Structures are given as structure tokens and as C-alpha cells.
Amino acid sequence: MEQPLTDIGWFECKPDDPEIVRQRAYLEANNGIQGIEILTAGEIERAVNLFHRDGFVLVENILNDEQIDFLARGCNEVIRQIVALDETYAGNRGSHRYSFGGSSLTRSQLHRPEWQMLLELDPVHEFISAFFGSSHYTLRAASGDFCLPGAVDYQRLHSDTRDWIDGQQTPFSAFHDPLGKVSIRDLPAPYICVNFLPQAVTTLNGPTRQIPGTQKSRTPIPALSEEPEWMKLSTVCPAPAGSVMIRDVRAWHGGTPNLSNTTRAIPNLEFYAPWFQEPTVPGITYQDYKKLSPRAQELTRYSVADSSEALLTGPTLRAP
Ligand SMILES: [Fe+2]
């Protein structure tokens, strides 16, 4: 079975530094949401309840051993390509942290067969259809992120969506209420992220922290300096390899330290609700698209290049 990488990370900090050793023991003892529920495929009703209550849900046994191995190999290959461009592990999500999409020339990994495989998982479609109340959703992104051992800092809590701002500043603010009364937070989830785990996520390898029930909150998101300790420990772990974490992207979340000796990857697919759309860029050639199942083709209909177009793919280091 392919294993996470152990020969990269820990740039300008040492795993046996006394402060790191102390923090590692603290996280081992305290990190993780107490009593977190882990569902299995087919537990749709419970998943719907948890998703709407908490803004996320964790489901195990979605990938089988063969799929875990295939995905882990793909992630490791991409990680090596990206890290080869970044000697000091400066990252593009903070030091030692990277976006799989932000580190790709196409802003996506959809050209890779490992991410295409993720489109074909029936249990995931059952959950997403139930959360949206419709199967007519579409792919937003095939991306995700990874962190290296030695990612010692917390990423600040944030939401992946925002209310409308000037289109000159970003194309990613498609919801505009000209009366200024309705926020994106008053609506159902505009898009949903599914993170797939090619390795276990533990108290020590950078589990995602999720603050339950914040997907509709209009409260300002606390900065790191203001964040209470319980939020820093509100992480989605432990979770076995082959699990998925399905997130309403509006819910407050952030990266946490990876004090282990291995890389931690959480490749993802992001799906737009049937009623929501932003500009998308092609991530898969027409020739590869034609090899997908009919349902995966429907999902990727806004992500496919024209049949006359080639895709230039490969690693790059772009700021988020
Ligand atoms: Fe995020």
C-alpha cells in the first residue's frame, strides 16, 4: 500500500524541538471533536441531518483499498512535482501548505485519472444529491490540499465563499442581491466540498478544524489571535483512510499543524448546487471527458475543453 511521504518537510524547524514535542503531546491528548460521529455509505437521512446541523459530515469506507492506493500514489506524484518547485516549502496556503488546484496550470487536477476516479463513486452521489435535494449539480473543482510535516502554524479560520464584491476584484462572488438584504449565508449551501482521505487523518498530521453550525452565521470570523482554544481543537479526527469529509464550504474551517513525520493530503471534488454558478475553466480534455461515465460527463459539462483545444497541464506555484 502506498504510504504518505516522509522525506520532505520540517524546513527551518525541528521535529524534536522541545516546544514541538510539548505541542505534540498536547494535541495527542486534546485534539479532535469529542464524540464525532462517523457514518457509513447509505446512512443518508442521518447524514442530511448532520450536514444541515453542523455544516459537515464524516463518512468512512467510501474508497476501497485499491482506490486508496491509487489515489495515494497520484497525490504523492503531484506533491513531489509541486514541492520540487519550492525549496523552502514556502507553500501557497502558508508555509508547508499547498493547494492541489492552486499548484496546477489548469487550477485543477481533473486531468489526472485519480481525480476522475472520484467522480465515479456512487455513495458520494447519493449523499450530494440528498444534500442538494437534486442530482442535477455540477463540478466546480477537482483540487484539494496537502500539508507537509513541519506545517507548524494554524491557518486562520475562514469560509470558502463570500458575499458579492465588485467583479473587477474577483469572479467568484456570483450571488448578488441588489437590495443588499440577502446574504449567501441565508441560502442553502451554494457549493459542497468532498475531501477524500488517501491516508488516515490523526490528531497530529494536520486535521481540518471545523466549527460546527457556523455555515449560516453572520458573526465575524475570529482572527487567530482571538480564536478560543476549543475552536483550535475542533478538528475532524481521527478518520481512517478511505473516508470522506463532506463540507458546506461556508462553515468556518482552517488548517492545523502537521507535527507528524508524514505528508497529509485531502484531495477534493467541489460541486455547485443546481441553482448556483461561477466562471469555470477547462480542466479535462474532450478526449478524456468522453471516456467518463454518462453521469460523470454530466457533472463535468462546464469543465471540459473544446475538442479542438489541448490542455497545458503541470505544476506551478501560484499564490492563492
Ligand atoms: Fe478553505
Residues whose N, C-alpha, C, O or C-beta is under 5 A from the ligand:
A	BS01	LIG	D160
